[in-house]
């Protein structure tokens, strides 16, 4: 039996590592042609066609999609996964940090989506899936800028779903909890006590562990699948129960 992703054309941003890389790998295994957009090729190897792209730049995004257009005029799946983090409260946040994170996480998602829309409109089962975060729906300490950016991604997902539903382009997002990714590993490296910090991150999720990149990636594929044609404007929590559960200590 053929996969629902066989012969599909997918664009994955942030495909060089972490969740984006795992999405690219799973789509490749399922028979999709994958274009991986990132600042560097990372670990893509043969699972995706590397397209250098800085999603914070209009010019870079335009050049990336011009390169894609040389190979195809149709995109079936867009996975907006690229993003950056920031630590601290509003007291520590600088205007430069605000502008940088919002430009990548929010405007970057928008500019990539806008560039992909002419391609998506030519698909018979188009979908956009954004990587959001539990930070969009729960107050996390020392994550003011990041949380605000992901709250905007959640609202943007809903707005895009409403804008394009009549064109049969579905738009959804996943809200991961703290995931075992290179980005989290880099945050832990900066901690005073990385072992204790990781234990605290694991303990705040009811499952008692970090979410794996593959778990998030498989949730993205679920939402992106043409078999889920009734799902749009949905945020899927992949957080080990962190958002919805309140367990006794």
C-alpha positions as CSV (number, residue, x, y, z in Angstrom):
1,X,0.0,0.0,0.0
2,X,1.4,3.4,-1.0
3,X,2.1,6.1,1.6
4,X,-0.1,9.2,1.7
5,X,3.2,11.1,1.2
6,X,4.4,9.2,-1.8
7,X,5.4,11.6,-4.7
8,X,4.4,14.7,-2.6
9,X,6.6,17.8,-2.8
10,X,7.5,19.2,0.6
11,X,9.4,22.3,1.8
12,X,10.8,22.1,5.4
13,X,12.4,25.1,7.0
14,X,15.1,24.5,9.6
15,X,15.7,21.1,8.1
16,X,19.4,20.9,9.0
17,X,18.9,19.6,12.5
18,X,16.5,18.8,15.3
19,X,12.7,18.6,14.6
20,X,13.1,19.9,11.0
21,X,15.7,17.2,10.1
22,X,13.5,14.5,11.6
23,X,10.5,15.8,9.5
24,X,12.6,15.7,6.4
25,X,13.8,12.2,7.1
26,X,10.3,10.8,7.7
27,X,9.0,12.5,4.6
28,X,11.9,11.2,2.5
29,X,11.3,7.7,3.9
30,X,7.6,8.0,3.0
31,X,8.4,8.8,-0.7
32,X,8.2,12.6,-0.7
33,X,10.6,14.9,-2.5
34,X,11.9,17.3,0.2
35,X,13.5,20.7,-0.1
36,X,15.3,21.6,3.1
37,X,15.6,25.3,3.8
38,X,18.2,26.3,6.3
39,X,21.3,28.5,6.9
40,X,23.5,25.5,6.3
41,X,23.0,21.9,5.1
42,X,23.6,20.4,8.5
43,X,22.8,16.7,8.6
44,X,20.3,16.7,5.6
45,X,22.5,14.5,3.4
46,X,20.5,12.7,0.8
47,X,17.1,13.1,2.6
48,X,16.5,16.6,1.3
49,X,17.7,19.0,-1.4
50,X,19.4,21.7,0.5
51,X,18.3,25.2,-0.3
52,X,20.2,27.9,1.6
53,X,17.7,30.3,3.1
54,X,17.7,32.9,5.9
55,X,14.0,33.3,6.7
56,X,14.6,36.7,8.3
57,X,15.4,38.1,4.9
58,X,12.9,38.9,2.1
59,X,15.7,38.6,-0.5
60,X,16.9,35.2,0.8
61,X,13.4,33.7,0.8
62,X,12.7,35.0,-2.7
63,X,16.0,33.5,-3.9
64,X,15.2,30.2,-2.2
65,X,11.8,29.9,-3.9
66,X,13.3,30.9,-7.2
67,X,15.7,27.9,-6.8
68,X,12.7,25.6,-5.9
69,X,10.8,26.9,-9.0
70,X,13.6,25.6,-11.2
71,X,12.6,22.1,-10.1
72,X,8.8,22.3,-9.5
73,X,5.9,24.7,-9.7
74,X,3.9,22.7,-7.1
75,X,4.4,22.3,-3.3
76,X,2.0,20.0,-1.4
77,X,3.4,20.4,2.1
78,X,5.0,23.4,3.8
79,X,6.5,22.9,7.2
80,X,7.4,26.2,8.9
81,X,9.8,24.8,11.5
82,X,12.7,27.3,11.5
83,X,12.9,29.5,14.6
84,X,15.2,30.9,17.2
85,X,14.9,31.2,21.0
86,X,15.6,33.9,23.6
87,X,15.9,33.8,27.4
88,X,15.0,36.4,30.0
89,X,12.1,38.5,31.2
90,X,11.0,41.8,29.8
91,X,13.5,43.5,32.1
92,X,16.4,41.8,30.4
93,X,15.0,42.0,26.9
94,X,16.4,44.5,24.5
95,X,14.7,46.1,21.6
96,X,17.3,44.4,19.3
97,X,16.4,41.0,20.7
98,X,12.7,41.6,20.3
99,X,13.1,42.6,16.7
100,X,15.4,39.7,15.9
101,X,13.2,37.0,17.4
102,X,9.9,38.4,16.0
103,X,11.4,38.8,12.6
104,X,12.5,35.2,12.4
105,X,9.7,33.4,14.3
106,X,6.7,35.4,13.2
107,X,7.5,37.4,10.1
108,X,9.8,34.6,8.8
109,X,6.9,32.2,9.0
110,X,4.7,34.7,7.2
111,X,7.2,35.5,4.4
112,X,8.0,31.8,3.7
113,X,4.2,31.0,3.6
114,X,3.6,33.9,1.3
115,X,6.3,32.8,-1.1
116,X,5.0,29.2,-1.0
117,X,1.3,30.1,-1.7
118,X,1.5,30.2,-5.5
119,X,3.0,26.7,-5.4
120,X,0.5,25.4,-2.8
121,X,-2.4,26.6,-4.9
122,X,-1.4,24.1,-7.6
123,X,-1.6,21.1,-5.2
124,X,-4.6,18.9,-4.8
125,X,-4.0,18.5,-1.1
126,X,-2.1,21.5,0.2
127,X,-1.2,22.0,3.8
128,X,0.9,24.3,6.0
129,X,2.1,23.2,9.4
130,X,3.8,25.6,11.7
131,X,6.0,24.6,14.7
132,X,4.6,26.6,17.6
133,X,5.3,25.9,21.3
134,X,3.7,25.3,24.6
135,X,5.1,28.8,25.3
136,X,2.2,30.1,23.3
137,X,-0.4,28.8,25.8
138,X,1.4,28.5,29.1
139,X,3.4,31.1,31.1
140,X,7.0,29.9,31.3
141,X,9.6,31.8,33.4
142,X,12.3,33.8,31.6
143,X,10.9,33.3,28.1
144,X,9.2,36.6,27.5
145,X,10.3,37.3,23.9
146,X,10.1,33.6,22.8
147,X,6.7,33.2,24.4
148,X,5.3,36.3,22.7
149,X,6.7,35.2,19.3
150,X,5.1,31.7,19.6
151,X,1.8,33.3,20.8
152,X,1.9,35.2,17.6
153,X,2.6,32.1,15.6
154,X,-0.5,30.4,17.1
155,X,-2.7,33.4,16.2
156,X,-1.1,33.6,12.7
157,X,-1.9,29.9,12.2
158,X,-5.6,30.5,12.9
159,X,-5.7,33.6,10.7
160,X,-4.0,31.8,7.8
161,X,-6.4,28.8,8.2
162,X,-9.3,31.2,7.9
163,X,-7.8,33.1,5.0
164,X,-7.1,30.0,2.9
165,X,-9.8,27.4,3.8
166,X,-11.8,28.2,0.7
167,X,-8.8,27.5,-1.4
168,X,-8.5,24.1,0.3
169,X,-5.1,25.0,1.9
170,X,-5.1,23.7,5.4
171,X,-3.1,25.4,8.1
172,X,-2.3,23.9,11.5
173,X,0.5,24.0,14.2
174,X,2.1,21.8,16.7
175,X,2.8,23.0,20.3
176,X,5.7,20.9,21.6
177,X,6.8,20.9,25.2
178,X,10.5,21.0,25.9
179,X,12.0,18.8,23.3
180,X,15.3,16.9,23.2
181,X,16.8,19.0,20.4
182,X,20.2,20.6,19.7
183,X,18.6,24.0,20.6
184,X,17.7,22.8,24.1
185,X,21.1,21.1,24.4
186,X,22.7,24.5,23.7
187,X,20.5,26.2,26.4
188,X,21.5,23.5,28.9
189,X,25.2,24.0,28.1
190,X,24.8,27.7,29.2
191,X,23.2,26.7,32.6
192,X,25.2,26.9,35.8
193,X,24.3,23.2,36.5
194,X,23.3,21.6,33.2
195,X,22.3,18.3,34.9
196,X,20.1,19.9,37.4
197,X,18.5,22.1,34.8
198,X,17.7,19.2,32.5
199,X,16.2,17.3,35.5
200,X,14.0,20.4,36.2
201,X,12.9,20.5,32.5
202,X,12.0,16.8,32.6
203,X,10.2,17.1,35.9
204,X,7.9,20.0,34.8
205,X,6.4,17.7,32.1
206,X,3.9,15.1,33.6
207,X,5.5,12.4,31.5
208,X,8.7,13.0,33.4
209,X,10.9,13.3,30.3
210,X,11.7,15.5,27.4
211,X,9.7,15.2,24.2
212,X,11.7,13.6,21.4
213,X,12.2,15.3,18.0
214,X,10.7,12.3,16.3
215,X,7.5,12.5,18.4
216,X,7.1,16.1,17.3
217,X,7.9,15.3,13.7
218,X,5.3,12.5,13.5
219,X,2.7,14.9,14.9
220,X,3.6,17.3,12.2
221,X,3.2,14.6,9.6
222,X,-0.2,13.7,11.0
223,X,-1.4,17.2,10.6
224,X,0.2,17.6,7.1
225,X,-1.2,14.3,5.8
226,X,-3.8,14.6,3.0
227,X,-5.7,12.0,4.9
228,X,-6.5,14.7,7.5
229,X,-8.5,16.9,5.1
230,X,-11.0,18.0,7.9
231,X,-8.3,19.3,10.2
232,X,-7.5,23.0,9.9
233,X,-6.9,25.8,12.4
234,X,-5.8,23.2,15.0
235,X,-3.0,23.4,17.5
236,X,-1.8,20.0,18.5
237,X,-0.1,19.8,21.9
238,X,2.9,17.4,22.0
239,X,4.1,18.1,25.5
240,X,3.9,15.1,27.7
241,X,0.7,16.4,29.3
242,X,2.3,19.7,30.4
243,X,-0.5,22.0,29.2
244,X,-3.6,19.9,30.2
245,X,-2.6,17.8,33.2
246,X,-2.4,18.9,36.8
247,X,-1.1,15.9,38.7
248,X,-0.9,15.6,42.5
249,X,2.7,15.7,43.9
